[in-house]
Amino acid sequence: MGEGSTGAAAVDLVAEAAGATGAAGSNWRRAGIAGAAIGVIAAGAAAGVAIERMTVGRGMRKKARLALDASGPFGSLRGMPGQARADDGTELAYEVDEVGDGSGEGGDSTQVPRRLRLFGRKAPDPVTVVFSHGYCLGQDSWHFQRAALRGVVRCVYWDQRSHGRSGRGMAQIHDDKPVSIDQLGRDLKAVIDAAAPTGPLVLVGHSMGGMTTMALADQFPELVRDRVVGVVLVGTSSGKLGEVSFGLPVAGMNAIRRVLPGVLKALGSQADLVEKGRRATADLFAGIIKRYSFASKDVDPAVARFAERLIESTPIDVVAEFYPAFAEHDKAEALVHFAGLPVLVLAGDKDLVTPSEHSEAIADLLPDAELVLVPDAGHLVMLEHPEAVTDRIADLLVRAREQARSAAM
């Protein structure tokens, strides 16, 4: 099926999925098309969705989703809750997993074997690892890494503004200011001040979270110099995101890029209608999310559904608020603040959202960094190949320990 017929099939699917009886039918159809617009323009997945719909009944798929929602443990790990306040008054939710408390309720008998598996006899020095998540996700996207490090290393997980349990961006609500990556860097500083005001830090960021980490370094280089002992950048970019084609023909993507900000703004102004459309076109969105999140053919359906739930939970007006910031993002020069530190740059080799070439570009600017391209992995590599990501983070924690001790001698 060609690109043109794929897009046409996607629109047909949207219209069908969004159809309703009675006078409300046309409204639902318009809502479905609007709600799926973002996906349709990136819809390499549409052909696969069409095949799936011919072979698997809608009712069966709905029952499968409900069963996975009810039984999956993903995203259920909780820590000590806290709240930071951004410089514009936005409330930022975070949670802390302390050392020795693997369950949030007084301990975990698996801590010792997990510590040995991760670190052997080279346990890391006391450190706080701060995890920053990506666009349209939340702190629960680190589920597997959290499960492995729980009770072994002090960790902070937070939700970016307007995501997860954090409040909507006050500057966006009251002043109609666009979100900037610099603002996210200041948000991260507020979380660190509240949740880890003292002691050494390791900063971990995925996608937008990696950009947030770069923005922190750009604006607060003294914090990096004085306290940061290691950095992990997962599936992220230091700039030139306007050149990403998302696996689509370049000419078509350039045309899309010109109109997409306006389309998103229009969709954001009709949030209630679009959210109805997103629900009506759940099958189409599920296929698109899977295509742009994972590369493996054998991804656990529960993991795929977990990713789908995370992304679905981001309102369309939040999607619209954040999108323009990525075209403006350029933090290549900020990477100099990480020079000399243990740095891990990791990406899926088949990432369509922030292609691995962007990680290679970061590694070129940080020649002492460890570059890891995970085979058969997409954008959500920390969910798709969790042990590969967790083990590399553990290795970095050991390297940070050894480098800190060598510097102290």
Buried (B, 14 or more C-beta within 10 A) or exposed (E): EEEEEBBBBBBEBBBBBBEBEEEEEEBBBBBBBBBBBBBBBBBBBBBBBBEBBEEEEEEEBEEBBEEBBEEBEBBEBBBEEBBBBBEBEBBBBBBBBBBEBBBBEEEBEBBEEBBEBBBEEEBBBEBBBBBBBBBBBBBBBBBBBBBBBBBBBBBBBBBBBBBBBBBBBBBBBEEEBBBBBBBBBBBBBBBBEBBBEEEBBBBBBBBBBBBBBBBBBBBBBEBBEEBBBBBBBBBBBBBBBEBBBBBBEEEBBEEBBEEBBEBBBEBBEBBEBBBBBBBBBBBBBBBBBBBBBBBBEEBBBBBBBBBBBBBBBBBBBBBBBBBBBBBEBBBBEBBEBBEEBBBBBBBBBBBBBBBBBBBEBBBEBBEEBBBBBBEBBBBBBBBBBBEBBBBBBBBBBBBBBEBBEEEEE
